[in-house]
Every structure is written in C-alpha cells, then in structure tokens.
Amino acid sequence: MKKIIANTLIILSLFLVLLQSSYAASAEEINIRVDAAIEIFNERVKEGREFLANAKGVLVFPNIVKAGFFIGGEFGEGALRINNKHVNYYRTTGASFGFQFGAQTKSVIIVFLDNEALTKFRNSSGWEVGVDGSIAIADTGAGGSIDSTNISDPIVAFVFGNKGLMIDVSLAGTKYSKINK
C-alpha cells in the first residue's frame, strides 16, 4: 500500500509540474481569459454585472484544472481586478486527499465585498482558504439570480463551468499566491 501511495504521489507531482508549465500564460492571455469568464458570469447570473460593480475587488480564475487519483491537485492562473482594471496576477494551487478519481476544469470568481478583506489578501505572501480567511460559496437562486440581501460575508466565491468527471466546489485548503507577469 505504501508503494502505491508513493507512486501516486510521484505521478501526481509530475502531472502538476507538466500542468503548471503548460498552462503558464502571459499577462495578455490571462486578461483575455479573465474578461471572457466575467462575461460568461454576467450572462449566466442575473444582477451579476451590478453585483461585481459594487465589489471592492474581483479575483478571477477562468480555468482551474483539477485531477486526482485518491490524491488530487489543482492549478490555475488569474487576475485581480479593481475598478475594472487588472492590478495583480495570481496562481491558485491546492491538494486534496480521499476518495477521488478523475479530472475537471472550473472557473472561480472571488468577490471581495470588504476593503479590509481585500487589503489583507493583497498584503499576504500566500493566502490560504481556511487559514488566512474564509470564502463563502455563493448559491445562485432560481434562474441564476443573486440575492445580495442574504450575502453578509466579506468574501464570496462563485464556481461555474465545471467540465469533466470530478465535481468539487470546495475551496478549503486552496492557496493563492501573487505572481509576476
């Protein structure tokens, strides 16, 4: 059993290294993908445009890839937008353990509704969900509407566009690190 776990870790590590090198995008590529993800979000979620307009900051990961075989990993690159301008670029990584098998892609939009939460995030050298702060996963209502009167958390995430065999909308343990582009 130890040999299986060790081999799985080696394969996963190699997979993540290859994934990271193949998905490293330029700032221009990230900007295009981020803008497209926001447009999809606005098309699918009623009041989405207005909700994002009231945000202090919006962190967008247009394509996070996750794969696993008992031990899983995920990777993605995105941008933080403030006042509709790309101000910083980030990488997201995560690992998970437990019964899982397959792969998926997803888009994640993290909305900072509070200046203090945004400042803490921007000043961190590596911000981890569940350690440095928490993120509430938003649930859109019937017809894709947002009930902003029920959102009281300073940071809210929207996960959409899942493709693949593995469905997981948890962000627990996910780490976000600033990158230079």
C-alpha positions in Angstrom: 0.0 0.0 0.0 2.9 2.4 0.8 4.3 1.7 -2.6 1.0 2.6 -4.3 0.8 5.9 -2.3 4.4 6.7 -3.1 3.9 6.0 -6.8 0.7 8.0 -6.9 2.5 11.0 -5.3 5.3 10.8 -7.8 2.8 10.6 -10.7 0.7 13.5 -9.3 3.8 15.6 -8.8 5.0 15.1 -12.4 1.5 15.8 -13.6 1.3 19.1 -11.7 4.7 20.2 -12.9 3.7 19.5 -16.5 0.4 21.1 -16.0 1.9 24.2 -14.5 4.5 24.6 -17.2 1.9 24.1 -20.0 -0.7 26.5 -18.5 1.7 29.3 -17.6 0.1 32.2 -19.6 1.2 35.7 -20.4 -0.5 38.7 -18.8 -2.3 39.4 -22.1 -3.6 35.8 -22.3 -4.7 35.9 -18.7 -6.5 39.2 -19.2 -8.4 37.9 -22.2 -9.5 34.7 -20.3 -10.5 36.7 -17.2 -12.6 39.1 -19.3 -14.3 36.2 -21.0 -15.0 34.5 -17.7 -16.6 37.6 -16.3 -18.7 38.0 -19.4 -19.9 34.3 -19.1 -20.7 35.0 -15.4 -22.7 38.1 -16.3 -24.6 36.2 -18.9 -25.5 33.3 -16.6 -26.2 35.3 -13.4 -28.9 37.9 -13.2 -27.7 41.0 -11.5 -24.2 39.7 -11.9 -22.9 42.8 -13.5 -24.3 45.0 -10.8 -23.0 42.7 -8.1 -19.5 42.8 -9.5 -19.7 46.6 -9.9 -20.2 47.0 -6.2 -17.2 44.8 -5.3 -14.0 46.2 -3.8 -12.1 43.7 -5.8 -12.7 40.7 -8.0 -10.3 37.8 -8.3 -11.0 35.7 -11.4 -9.5 32.3 -12.3 -11.0 31.4 -15.7 -9.6 27.9 -15.9 -8.6 25.8 -12.9 -7.7 22.3 -13.7 -8.1 19.6 -11.0 -7.1 16.0 -11.3 -6.8 13.2 -8.8 -6.5 9.5 -8.0 -7.0 9.3 -4.3 -4.6 12.2 -4.0 -5.5 15.2 -6.1 -4.1 18.6 -7.1 -5.3 21.7 -8.9 -3.7 24.6 -10.6 -4.8 27.8 -12.3 -3.8 31.4 -13.0 -5.9 34.5 -12.9 -6.1 38.2 -12.2 -7.3 40.6 -9.5 -9.4 43.4 -10.9 -10.2 46.6 -9.0 -12.4 49.2 -10.7 -12.5 47.0 -13.9 -8.6 47.1 -14.2 -6.3 44.1 -13.9 -4.0 45.1 -11.0 -2.2 41.8 -10.0 -1.9 38.3 -11.2 -2.3 35.2 -9.0 -1.7 31.5 -9.1 -4.0 29.1 -7.3 -2.9 25.7 -6.1 -4.4 23.0 -3.9 -4.1 19.5 -2.9 -6.8 17.1 -1.7 -6.8 13.6 -0.2 -9.6 11.0 -0.1 -11.7 9.1 -2.5 -11.4 10.8 -5.8 -10.8 9.8 -9.4 -10.9 11.9 -12.5 -10.4 15.4 -13.7 -12.3 18.6 -14.1 -12.0 22.2 -15.1 -13.8 25.1 -13.4 -13.9 28.8 -13.3 -13.9 30.7 -10.0 -14.7 34.3 -9.3 -13.9 35.5 -5.8 -15.6 38.8 -4.9 -14.2 41.0 -2.1 -17.1 43.0 -0.6 -15.0 44.5 2.2 -11.9 46.7 1.9 -10.3 45.1 5.0 -10.6 41.6 3.5 -9.2 42.8 0.2 -6.2 44.6 1.8 -5.4 41.6 3.9 -5.5 39.4 0.8 -3.3 41.7 -1.2 -0.7 42.1 1.6 -0.3 38.4 2.1 2.6 36.5 0.6 0.4 33.4 0.1 -3.2 33.4 1.2 -4.8 30.1 2.1 -8.5 29.5 2.4 -9.4 28.3 6.0 -6.1 29.6 7.4 -5.9 33.3 6.4 -9.6 33.8 5.8 -12.7 32.1 4.7 -14.7 32.3 1.5 -18.4 31.7 1.3 -19.5 29.8 -1.8 -22.4 31.7 -3.3 -25.5 29.9 -4.4 -27.4 31.5 -7.2 -31.2 31.2 -6.9 -33.8 30.1 -9.4 -33.0 31.5 -12.8 -29.4 32.3 -11.8 -30.3 35.3 -9.6 -28.2 36.6 -6.7 -30.0 37.6 -3.5 -27.4 40.2 -2.4 -29.5 40.9 0.8 -28.5 37.5 2.1 -24.8 37.9 1.4 -23.1 39.1 4.6 -19.6 37.5 4.2 -16.7 39.8 3.2 -15.5 37.3 0.6 -17.8 35.4 -1.7 -17.0 32.9 -4.4 -18.9 31.7 -7.5 -17.8 28.4 -9.0 -19.1 27.6 -12.5 -18.4 25.9 -15.8 -17.5 22.5 -14.4 -16.4 20.1 -17.1 -15.2 16.6 -16.5 -15.8 13.7 -14.2 -14.9 15.2 -10.8 -17.3 17.6 -9.2 -16.0 19.5 -6.2 -16.8 23.1 -5.4 -14.9 23.2 -2.1 -12.2 25.8 -1.9 -10.9 24.7 1.5 -7.1 24.4 1.6 -6.7 26.3 -1.7 -3.7 28.7 -1.7 -3.5 31.9 -3.7 -0.1 33.4 -4.5 0.8 36.6 -6.3 2.9 36.1 -9.5 4.7 38.5 -11.8 3.6 38.7 -15.4 
